Amino acid sequence: MIRRARALATAAAVLVPAAALAVTTLPAASPSTATSAQAEPALTAARGPLIIGHRGASGYRPEHTEGSYELAVRMGADFIEPDLVATKDGQLVVRHENEIGGTTDVASHPEFAGRKTTKTVDGTKITGWFTEDFTLAEIKTLRAVERLPDIRQRNTLYNGRYQVLTLQEVIDLAKRFTREYHRRIGIVPETKHPTYFRSIGLPLENTVVATIKRNGFDKGGRTVVQSFEPTSLQQLHKALPHVTVLQCMSASGSPYDTVATGHGPTFGEMAKPEGLKAVRSYADWIGPEKSMVVPPTADGSLGTPGPLVKDAHKAGLKVVPYTFRNENQFLPKDLRNGTAPGDYGQIFKEYDTYFKAGIDGMFTDNSDTAYRARQDFLGERS
């Protein structure tokens, strides 16, 4: 089983500006001896919900960068999350979207000015620069920038300091973090827009499978694969039978593969008891938008837990909602402090509500507050 460090250094747990953040490495813990992800204890926290660093520690560093991933681990994350899109030459790079105008400095590269274009991705017209129009070598000339500069202005301090990573490089980081921090660090890769990439001759799944197998990350509970599209997950489940599969769910709408084919459930249908049973045929976890677990009240305040966790557990599924963030903009109305969207609100009250609802893990931009909240919930805080 995954073993937990018992204390987090005060500097990493206290809410302080990112630019001044001084993080101390967690105390050492022995690596897991689990042998298969299908043995649920291999991926279930022995003492409390798992912490997944959402795009790393994206509350403090530009997302999907080496600095973001390492900080998440130092702050207590059990897993790090790379979102996967394809390049022109079929390589998997780590970006939240295939449009990279808002997360890289591509707009400042005159040699790529002619690459700006408008495409329809999953039924939505988008103008910008797209990974599938660049080779990996060209992508490597770009540098990451903060996606939310108005909310996370301090993160812009790190603009231009990090390259765009590949899936292989994230796996290499997870291996290094496991060695250096003496506890197993896993990955939670997500296939982004898999139907779209399949339609342009750049399917994601085969490369995901080959990369995971080549690195031995298909065994021992080191990987959780995720997507919003069931057809992508069903392919991954068949090819990676010992890897945990997570079905992502939005609070509204349908998976794009359902939209494209006219067949399949909406996310709302997936979340019903019968839908959850169907999901269990290919997945082990669900990753619902957090409002599906604790629906807000009419005025946007924190509500009370709905039936989703209980229904999912009954179907044999674990529940890992997204995304927990410290800032007012992302919190229920009654948990905000003041009116500035980028100021920190009462995140610990939100965590506590979800922990009491029985969640099995969470995606968070702020692994330090998640770690401290878990300590509080388990009565382990010193």
C-alpha positions as CSV (number, residue, x, y, z in Angstrom):
1,M,0.0,0.0,0.0
2,I,1.0,3.6,-0.4
3,R,2.5,4.8,2.8
4,R,2.1,8.4,4.0
5,A,4.7,10.7,5.4
6,R,3.3,11.9,8.8
7,A,4.2,15.6,8.7
8,L,4.6,18.3,6.2
9,A,7.0,21.2,6.8
10,T,5.3,24.3,8.1
11,A,6.5,26.4,5.2
12,A,4.8,24.2,2.6
13,A,1.5,24.0,4.5
14,V,0.9,27.6,5.4
15,L,-0.8,29.7,2.7
16,V,1.9,32.1,1.5
17,P,2.6,33.9,-1.8
18,A,4.1,31.6,-4.4
19,A,7.1,33.8,-5.0
20,A,8.1,33.5,-1.4
21,L,7.2,29.8,-0.9
22,A,9.9,27.8,0.8
23,V,9.1,24.1,0.6
24,T,10.8,21.4,2.7
25,T,10.9,17.9,1.5
26,L,8.5,15.5,3.1
27,P,9.9,12.9,5.5
28,A,10.9,9.7,3.9
29,A,8.5,6.8,3.5
30,S,9.1,3.3,2.1
31,P,8.1,2.7,-1.5
32,S,5.0,0.5,-2.1
33,T,5.4,-3.2,-2.6
34,A,2.1,-3.5,-4.5
35,T,2.3,-5.6,-7.7
36,S,-0.9,-4.9,-9.6
37,A,-3.1,-1.9,-10.1
38,Q,-6.1,-4.2,-10.2
39,A,-5.5,-5.0,-6.5
40,E,-7.4,-1.9,-5.3
41,P,-5.3,-1.3,-2.2
42,A,-2.3,-0.6,-4.5
43,L,-3.9,2.7,-5.5
44,T,-6.0,3.4,-2.4
45,A,-4.6,5.5,0.3
46,A,-4.2,3.6,3.6
47,R,-4.9,6.7,5.5
48,G,-7.2,9.1,3.6
49,P,-7.9,10.2,0.1
50,L,-5.1,10.3,-2.6
51,I,-3.7,13.7,-3.6
52,I,-3.3,14.2,-7.4
53,G,-1.3,17.2,-8.4
54,H,-3.5,18.7,-11.0
55,R,-1.1,19.6,-13.8
56,G,1.4,19.6,-11.0
57,A,1.3,22.4,-8.5
58,S,-0.4,24.7,-11.0
59,G,-1.5,27.1,-8.2
60,Y,2.2,28.1,-7.8
61,R,3.9,27.4,-11.1
62,P,2.9,27.4,-14.8
63,E,1.0,24.2,-15.4
64,H,2.5,21.0,-16.8
65,T,6.1,22.0,-16.2
66,E,9.0,20.3,-14.4
67,G,8.8,23.0,-11.7
68,S,5.1,22.5,-11.2
69,Y,5.4,18.7,-11.0
70,E,8.3,18.7,-8.5
71,L,6.7,21.3,-6.3
72,A,3.5,19.2,-6.2
73,V,5.5,16.2,-5.0
74,R,7.4,18.2,-2.4
75,M,4.0,19.5,-1.1
76,G,2.7,16.0,-0.6
77,A,1.1,14.8,-3.9
78,D,0.9,11.1,-4.4
79,F,0.4,11.3,-8.2
80,I,1.1,13.9,-10.9
81,E,-1.2,14.5,-13.9
82,P,0.0,15.0,-17.5
83,D,-2.6,16.0,-20.1
84,L,-1.6,14.5,-23.5
85,V,-1.9,15.9,-27.0
86,A,0.0,15.0,-30.2
87,T,2.5,16.7,-32.4
88,K,2.7,16.6,-36.2
89,D,5.2,13.8,-35.9
90,G,3.1,11.7,-33.6
91,Q,4.8,12.5,-30.3
92,L,2.9,13.0,-27.1
93,V,3.5,16.3,-25.4
94,V,2.0,17.6,-22.2
95,R,-0.4,20.5,-22.6
96,H,-4.0,20.9,-21.3
97,E,-5.2,21.7,-24.9
98,N,-3.8,21.2,-28.3
99,E,-4.2,25.0,-28.8
100,I,-1.1,26.4,-27.1
101,G,-1.4,30.2,-27.6
102,G,-2.3,30.7,-23.9
103,T,0.2,28.3,-22.3
104,T,3.4,28.9,-24.3
105,D,5.2,31.8,-25.8
106,V,4.5,30.7,-29.4
107,A,2.9,34.1,-30.2
108,S,6.3,35.8,-29.7
109,H,8.0,33.5,-32.2
110,P,7.9,35.3,-35.6
111,E,9.0,32.1,-37.4
112,F,5.6,30.5,-36.3
113,A,3.4,33.5,-37.1
114,G,2.0,31.7,-40.2
115,R,1.0,28.7,-38.2
116,K,-1.9,30.6,-36.5
117,T,-5.1,29.3,-37.8
118,T,-8.8,28.5,-36.9
119,K,-9.9,24.9,-36.4
120,T,-13.0,23.1,-35.2
121,V,-12.1,20.9,-32.2
122,D,-14.8,18.8,-30.6
123,G,-17.4,21.0,-32.3
124,T,-16.0,24.3,-31.2
125,K,-14.2,26.8,-33.4
126,I,-10.8,27.8,-32.0
127,T,-8.2,30.3,-33.3
128,G,-4.6,29.9,-32.3
129,W,-1.6,27.6,-32.6
130,F,-2.1,23.8,-32.5
131,T,0.4,21.1,-31.4
132,E,-0.5,19.0,-34.4
133,D,1.0,21.6,-36.7
134,F,4.4,21.5,-35.0
135,T,7.1,18.8,-34.8
136,L,8.4,17.9,-31.4
137,A,11.7,19.7,-32.2
138,E,9.7,22.8,-32.9
139,I,7.6,22.5,-29.8
140,K,10.9,22.2,-27.8
141,T,11.9,25.7,-28.9
142,L,8.8,27.1,-27.0
143,R,8.6,27.9,-23.3
144,A,5.6,27.6,-21.0
145,V,3.8,30.6,-19.6
146,E,1.1,31.0,-16.9
147,R,-2.4,30.2,-18.2
148,L,-4.3,32.4,-15.7
149,P,-2.1,35.5,-15.3
150,D,-4.9,37.7,-14.0
151,I,-5.7,35.2,-11.2
152,R,-2.2,33.9,-10.6
153,Q,0.0,36.9,-11.3
154,R,2.9,35.6,-9.2
155,N,3.2,32.5,-11.4
156,T,4.2,34.8,-14.3
157,L,7.5,35.1,-12.5
158,Y,8.3,31.7,-14.0
159,N,7.2,32.4,-17.6
160,G,9.8,31.3,-20.1
161,R,11.7,29.1,-17.6
162,Y,10.4,25.7,-18.6
163,Q,10.2,23.6,-21.8
164,V,7.1,21.7,-22.9
165,L,7.5,18.2,-21.7
166,T,6.8,14.8,-23.3
167,L,5.0,11.9,-21.7
168,Q,8.4,10.1,-21.5
169,E,9.9,13.1,-19.6
170,V,7.0,13.1,-17.1
171,I,7.6,9.4,-16.5
172,D,11.3,10.1,-16.0
173,L,10.4,12.8,-13.5
174,A,8.1,10.4,-11.6
175,K,11.0,7.9,-11.4
176,R,13.4,10.5,-10.2
177,F,10.9,11.8,-7.6
178,T,10.3,8.3,-6.3
179,R,14.1,7.9,-5.8
180,E,14.7,11.3,-4.3
181,Y,11.7,11.5,-2.0
182,H,11.7,7.8,-1.0
183,R,8.0,7.3,-1.8
184,R,6.3,6.1,-4.9
185,I,5.1,8.8,-7.2
186,G,2.6,7.8,-9.9
187,I,1.2,9.4,-13.0
188,V,-2.4,10.1,-14.1
189,P,-2.2,10.8,-17.9
190,E,-5.3,12.0,-19.7
191,T,-6.0,11.6,-23.4
192,K,-7.2,15.0,-24.6
193,H,-9.6,15.2,-27.6
194,P,-8.9,11.6,-28.6
195,T,-11.7,11.5,-31.2
196,Y,-10.4,14.6,-32.9
197,F,-6.8,13.3,-32.9
198,R,-8.0,10.0,-34.4
199,S,-9.8,11.9,-37.1
200,I,-6.6,13.7,-38.3
201,G,-4.6,10.5,-38.3
202,L,-2.8,11.0,-34.9
203,P,-4.4,8.6,-32.5
204,L,-3.2,8.9,-29.0
205,E,-3.9,5.5,-27.5
206,N,-1.2,3.3,-29.1
207,T,1.6,5.7,-28.2
208,V,0.2,6.0,-24.6
209,V,0.2,2.2,-24.3
210,A,3.7,1.8,-25.8
211,T,5.2,4.5,-23.6
212,I,3.7,3.2,-20.4
213,K,4.7,-0.4,-21.1
214,R,8.2,0.5,-22.2
215,N,8.7,2.1,-18.8
216,G,7.1,-0.6,-16.7
217,F,4.4,1.7,-15.6
218,D,1.7,-0.8,-16.5
219,K,2.4,-2.7,-13.3
220,G,2.5,-2.0,-9.6
221,G,-0.2,0.7,-9.4
222,R,2.0,3.4,-10.9
223,T,-0.4,4.7,-13.5
224,V,-4.1,5.8,-13.7
225,V,-5.2,6.5,-17.3
226,Q,-8.1,9.0,-17.7
227,S,-10.3,10.6,-20.4
228,F,-13.7,12.1,-20.8
229,E,-14.3,9.8,-23.8
230,P,-15.3,6.2,-23.0
231,T,-14.1,4.9,-26.4
232,S,-10.5,6.0,-25.6
233,L,-10.7,4.5,-22.1
234,Q,-12.1,1.2,-23.5
235,Q,-9.1,0.9,-25.8
236,L,-6.7,1.7,-23.0
237,H,-8.4,-0.8,-20.6
238,K,-8.1,-3.6,-23.2
239,A,-4.4,-2.8,-23.9
240,L,-3.4,-2.1,-20.2
241,P,-5.4,-4.6,-18.2
242,H,-3.4,-4.0,-15.0
243,V,-3.7,-0.2,-15.1
244,T,-6.4,1.6,-13.3
245,V,-8.9,3.5,-15.5
246,L,-10.6,6.7,-14.6
247,Q,-13.7,8.0,-16.4
248,C,-13.8,11.8,-16.2
249,M,-17.3,13.4,-15.9
250,S,-18.4,17.0,-16.5
251,A,-21.4,18.4,-14.7
252,S,-23.2,18.9,-18.0
253,G,-23.1,17.8,-21.6
254,S,-21.8,14.6,-23.1
255,P,-18.5,13.0,-24.0
256,Y,-17.4,14.1,-27.5
257,D,-17.4,10.6,-28.8
258,T,-21.0,10.4,-27.9
259,V,-21.7,13.6,-29.7
260,A,-19.7,12.6,-32.8
261,T,-21.4,9.2,-33.2
262,G,-24.9,9.9,-31.7
263,H,-24.5,6.9,-29.5
264,G,-23.6,6.7,-25.8
265,P,-24.6,8.3,-22.5
266,T,-24.5,11.9,-21.4
267,F,-22.4,12.6,-18.3
268,G,-25.6,13.0,-16.3
269,E,-26.7,9.5,-17.4
270,M,-23.2,8.1,-16.5
271,A,-23.6,9.4,-13.0
272,K,-26.9,7.5,-12.4
273,P,-26.8,4.1,-10.7
274,E,-27.3,2.2,-14.0
275,G,-24.8,4.4,-15.8
276,L,-22.2,3.8,-13.1
277,K,-22.6,0.0,-13.5
278,A,-21.9,0.4,-17.2
279,V,-18.8,2.6,-16.5
280,R,-17.6,-0.1,-14.2
281,S,-17.3,-2.5,-17.1
282,Y,-14.2,-0.7,-18.3
283,A,-13.2,1.7,-15.5
284,D,-12.2,1.5,-11.8
285,W,-12.6,5.2,-10.8
286,I,-14.7,8.1,-11.8
287,G,-13.4,11.7,-11.8
288,P,-16.5,13.9,-11.6
289,E,-16.5,17.7,-11.6
290,K,-16.7,18.4,-7.9
291,S,-20.2,20.0,-8.1
292,M,-21.5,16.6,-9.0
293,V,-20.5,15.4,-5.6
294,V,-21.6,18.4,-3.5
295,P,-24.1,20.3,-5.6
296,P,-24.1,24.1,-4.9
297,T,-27.2,25.8,-3.5
298,A,-29.3,28.2,-5.6
299,D,-27.1,31.1,-4.6
300,G,-23.9,29.3,-5.3
301,S,-23.0,28.5,-1.8
302,L,-21.6,25.1,-0.6
303,G,-24.4,22.6,-0.6
304,T,-24.8,19.1,0.9
305,P,-23.4,15.9,-0.6
306,G,-25.6,14.2,-3.1
307,P,-25.8,10.5,-3.8
308,L,-22.9,10.1,-6.3
309,V,-20.2,8.8,-3.9
310,K,-22.6,6.3,-2.3
311,D,-23.9,5.1,-5.7
312,A,-20.4,4.9,-7.2
313,H,-19.0,2.9,-4.2
314,K,-22.0,0.5,-4.6
315,A,-21.0,0.0,-8.2
316,G,-17.4,-0.7,-7.2
317,L,-16.0,2.6,-8.4
318,K,-13.8,5.0,-6.5
319,V,-14.5,8.8,-6.6
320,V,-11.8,11.3,-7.3
321,P,-13.4,14.7,-8.1
322,Y,-11.8,17.8,-9.7
323,T,-10.6,20.6,-9.2
324,F,-9.8,21.9,-5.8
325,R,-8.2,25.4,-5.8
326,N,-7.4,28.0,-3.1
327,E,-8.7,31.1,-4.9
328,N,-12.1,32.7,-4.4
329,Q,-12.9,32.4,-8.1
330,F,-13.1,28.6,-7.8
331,L,-14.8,28.4,-4.4
332,P,-18.4,28.3,-3.4
333,K,-19.8,31.8,-2.7
334,D,-20.0,31.4,1.1
335,L,-16.4,30.2,1.3
336,R,-14.9,33.3,-0.4
337,N,-12.9,35.9,1.6
338,G,-13.6,39.3,0.1
339,T,-14.3,40.0,-3.5
340,A,-10.9,39.7,-5.2
341,P,-11.1,36.6,-7.4
342,G,-7.4,35.8,-6.9
343,D,-7.4,36.0,-3.1
344,Y,-7.5,32.8,-1.1
345,G,-10.8,31.7,0.4
346,Q,-11.8,29.1,2.9
347,I,-10.5,26.0,1.1
348,F,-10.1,23.9,4.2
349,K,-13.9,24.0,4.8
350,E,-14.4,22.8,1.3
351,Y,-11.9,19.9,1.6
352,D,-13.5,18.9,4.9
353,T,-17.0,18.7,3.4
354,Y,-15.7,16.5,0.5
355,F,-13.7,14.2,2.8
356,K,-16.8,13.7,5.0
357,A,-18.7,12.9,1.8
358,G,-16.4,9.9,1.4
359,I,-14.3,10.8,-1.7
360,D,-11.3,8.5,-2.4
361,G,-9.0,11.2,-3.8
362,M,-8.9,14.6,-5.4
363,F,-7.3,16.6,-8.2
364,T,-5.9,19.8,-6.7
365,D,-3.8,22.8,-7.9
366,N,-2.6,23.2,-4.3
367,S,-1.1,20.0,-2.9
368,D,0.0,21.7,0.3
369,T,-3.5,22.7,1.4
370,A,-4.8,19.3,0.4
371,Y,-2.1,17.6,2.4
372,R,-2.8,19.7,5.5
373,A,-6.5,19.2,5.1
374,R,-6.0,15.4,5.0
375,Q,-3.9,15.6,8.1
376,D,-6.6,17.5,9.9
377,F,-9.3,15.1,8.7
378,L,-7.3,12.1,9.9
379,G,-6.2,13.7,13.1
380,E,-2.5,13.4,12.2
381,R,-1.6,17.0,12.4
382,S,1.2,17.6,14.9
